[in-house]
């Protein structure tokens, strides 16, 4: 999985290193999708 961080006014950096969720209950794909949903559809 490739994750990226977008900083306004700068080029975005792409990291090919997968995050480590070794002590978490859910797989990396579920956590990553939840984080994507959180930032994609903010609840204001």
DRENTORKOL-3810 file (N, C-alpha, C; in nm, 4 decimals):
REM DRENTORKOL-3810
@n.u->0.0843; n.v->-0.1172; n.w->0.0000; ca.u->0.0000; ca.v->0.0000; ca.w->0.0000; c.u->0.0884; c.v->0.1229; c.w->0.0000
@n.u->0.0508; n.v->0.2206; n.w->-0.0794; ca.u->0.1271; ca.v->0.3439; ca.w->-0.0878; c.u->0.0427; c.v->0.4562; c.w->-0.0311
@n.u->0.0992; n.v->0.5272; n.w->0.0642; ca.u->0.0294; ca.v->0.6379; ca.w->0.1270; c.u->0.1008; c.v->0.7674; c.w->0.0930
@n.u->0.0263; n.v->0.8756; n.w->0.0805; ca.u->0.0876; ca.v->1.0038; ca.w->0.0497; c.u->0.0365; c.v->1.1115; c.w->0.1429
@n.u->0.1148; n.v->1.2177; n.w->0.1550; ca.u->0.0782; ca.v->1.3308; ca.w->0.2380; c.u->0.0843; c.v->1.4542; c.w->0.1501
@n.u->-0.0253; n.v->1.5291; n.w->0.1450; ca.u->-0.0301; ca.v->1.6487; ca.w->0.0624; c.u->-0.0186; c.v->1.7697; c.w->0.1527
@n.u->0.0816; n.v->1.8528; n.w->0.1267; ca.u->0.1042; ca.v->1.9755; ca.w->0.2018; c.u->0.0776; c.v->2.0919; c.w->0.1077
@n.u->-0.0127; n.v->2.1847; n.w->0.1451; ca.u->-0.0428; ca.v->2.2973; ca.w->0.0561; c.u->0.0832; c.v->2.3770; c.w->0.0223
@n.u->0.0989; n.v->2.4083; n.w->-0.1053; ca.u->0.2117; ca.v->2.4885; ca.w->-0.1490; c.u->0.3390; c.v->2.4097; c.w->-0.1740
@n.u->0.3379; n.v->2.2813; n.w->-0.1503; ca.u->0.4565; ca.v->2.1985; ca.w->-0.1715; c.u->0.4186; c.v->2.0747; c.w->-0.2512
@n.u->0.5177; n.v->2.0114; n.w->-0.3051; ca.u->0.4957; ca.v->1.8840; ca.w->-0.3734; c.u->0.4595; c.v->1.7791; c.w->-0.2693
@n.u->0.3844; n.v->1.6791; n.w->-0.3111; ca.u->0.3466; ca.v->1.5757; ca.w->-0.2157; c.u->0.4506; c.v->1.4651; c.w->-0.2140
@n.u->0.4705; n.v->1.4102; n.w->-0.0952; ca.u->0.5664; ca.v->1.3018; ca.w->-0.0766; c.u->0.4907; c.v->1.1696; c.w->-0.0725
@n.u->0.5409; n.v->1.0714; n.w->-0.1431; ca.u->0.4786; ca.v->0.9395; ca.w->-0.1441; c.u->0.5732; c.v->0.8425; c.w->-0.0763
@n.u->0.5198; n.v->0.7702; n.w->0.0179; ca.u->0.6003; ca.v->0.6729; ca.w->0.0911; c.u->0.5503; c.v->0.5337; c.w->0.0569
@n.u->0.6424; n.v->0.4434; n.w->0.0267; ca.u->0.6032; ca.v->0.3064; ca.w->-0.0038; c.u->0.6142; c.v->0.2169; c.w->0.1183
@n.u->0.6427; n.v->0.2748; n.w->0.2333; ca.u->0.6550; ca.v->0.1982; ca.w->0.3567; c.u->0.5164; c.v->0.1848; c.w->0.4183
@n.u->0.4745; n.v->0.0621; n.w->0.4435; ca.u->0.3444; ca.v->0.0388; ca.w->0.5043; c.u->0.3503; c.v->0.0716; c.w->0.6536
@n.u->0.2453; n.v->0.1326; n.w->0.7057; ca.u->0.2435; ca.v->0.1607; ca.w->0.8489; c.u->0.2331; c.v->0.0312; c.w->0.9286
@n.u->0.2867; n.v->0.0327; n.w->1.0480; ca.u->0.2843; ca.v->-0.0860; ca.w->1.1325; c.u->0.1692; c.v->-0.0754; c.w->1.2323
@n.u->0.0762; n.v->-0.1683; n.w->1.2242; ca.u->-0.0356; ca.v->-0.1743; ca.w->1.3174; c.u->-0.0340; c.v->-0.3105; c.w->1.3875
@n.u->0.0810; n.v->-0.3507; n.w->1.4367; ca.u->0.0973; ca.v->-0.4857; ca.w->1.4908; c.u->0.0119; c.v->-0.5125; c.w->1.6144
@n.u->-0.0167; n.v->-0.4112; n.w->1.6954; ca.u->-0.0946; ca.v->-0.4339; ca.w->1.8179; c.u->-0.2398; c.v->-0.3907; c.w->1.8043
@n.u->-0.2884; n.v->-0.3740; n.w->1.6823; ca.u->-0.4258; ca.v->-0.3317; ca.w->1.6613; c.u->-0.5142; c.v->-0.4502; c.w->1.6224
@n.u->-0.6434; n.v->-0.4338; n.w->1.6456; ca.u->-0.7392; ca.v->-0.5409; ca.w->1.6243; c.u->-0.7742; c.v->-0.5635; c.w->1.4783
@n.u->-0.7696; n.v->-0.4569; n.w->1.3973; ca.u->-0.8147; ca.v->-0.4647; ca.w->1.2589; c.u->-0.6965; c.v->-0.4636; c.w->1.1625
@n.u->-0.7144; n.v->-0.5193; n.w->1.0425; ca.u->-0.6061; ca.v->-0.5201; ca.w->0.9434; c.u->-0.5727; c.v->-0.3793; c.w->0.8934
@n.u->-0.4558; n.v->-0.3650; n.w->0.8354; ca.u->-0.4075; ca.v->-0.2361; ca.w->0.7854; c.u->-0.5041; c.v->-0.1762; c.w->0.6837
@n.u->-0.5625; n.v->-0.2580; n.w->0.5977; ca.u->-0.6532; ca.v->-0.2075; ca.w->0.4952; c.u->-0.7756; c.v->-0.1409; c.w->0.5564
@n.u->-0.8298; n.v->-0.1979; n.w->0.6629; ca.u->-0.9485; ca.v->-0.1423; ca.w->0.7273; c.u->-0.9146; c.v->-0.0102; c.w->0.7950
@n.u->-0.8029; n.v->-0.0038; n.w->0.8644; ca.u->-0.7612; ca.v->0.1190; ca.w->0.9324; c.u->-0.7316; c.v->0.2284; c.w->0.8294
@n.u->-0.6605; n.v->0.1938; n.w->0.7232; ca.u->-0.6269; ca.v->0.2922; ca.w->0.6203; c.u->-0.7522; c.v->0.3462; c.w->0.5518
@n.u->-0.8482; n.v->0.2601; n.w->0.5250; ca.u->-0.9720; ca.v->0.3048; ca.w->0.4622; c.u->-1.0508; c.v->0.3952; c.w->0.5567
@n.u->-1.0524; n.v->0.3626; n.w->0.6840; ca.u->-1.1192; ca.v->0.4474; ca.w->0.7823; c.u->-1.0561; c.v->0.5855; c.w->0.7918
@n.u->-0.9239; n.v->0.5927; n.w->0.7876; ca.u->-0.8534; ca.v->0.7212; ca.w->0.7902; c.u->-0.8844; c.v->0.8000; c.w->0.6633
@n.u->-0.8870; n.v->0.7317; n.w->0.5482; ca.u->-0.9200; ca.v->0.7981; ca.w->0.4224; c.u->-1.0614; c.v->0.8563; c.w->0.4281
@n.u->-1.1572; n.v->0.7780; n.w->0.4788; ca.u->-1.2944; ca.v->0.8268; ca.w->0.4903; c.u->-1.3027; c.v->0.9466; c.w->0.5845
@n.u->-1.2275; n.v->0.9438; n.w->0.6936; ca.u->-1.2284; ca.v->1.0522; ca.w->0.7916; c.u->-1.1839; c.v->1.1840; c.w->0.7288
@n.u->-1.0791; n.v->1.1788; n.w->0.6461; ca.u->-1.0298; ca.v->1.3010; ca.w->0.5836; c.u->-1.1057; c.v->1.3374; c.w->0.4561
@n.u->-1.1604; n.v->1.2392; n.w->0.3883; ca.u->-1.2338; ca.v->1.2660; ca.w->0.2638; c.u->-1.3700; c.v->1.3273; c.w->0.2895
@n.u->-1.4402; n.v->1.2820; n.w->0.3930; ca.u->-1.5747; ca.v->1.3302; ca.w->0.4257; c.u->-1.5774; c.v->1.3829; c.w->0.5684
@n.u->-1.5241; n.v->1.5038; n.w->0.5893; ca.u->-1.5219; ca.v->1.5588; ca.w->0.7251; c.u->-1.6636; c.v->1.5876; c.w->0.7765
@n.u->-1.6864; n.v->1.5589; n.w->0.9006; ca.u->-1.8158; ca.v->1.5855; ca.w->0.9648; c.u->-1.8054; c.v->1.7183; c.w->1.0389
@n.u->-1.8655; n.v->1.8194; n.w->0.9808; ca.u->-1.8568; ca.v->1.9533; ca.w->1.0411; c.u->-1.9813; c.v->1.9851; c.w->1.1173
END
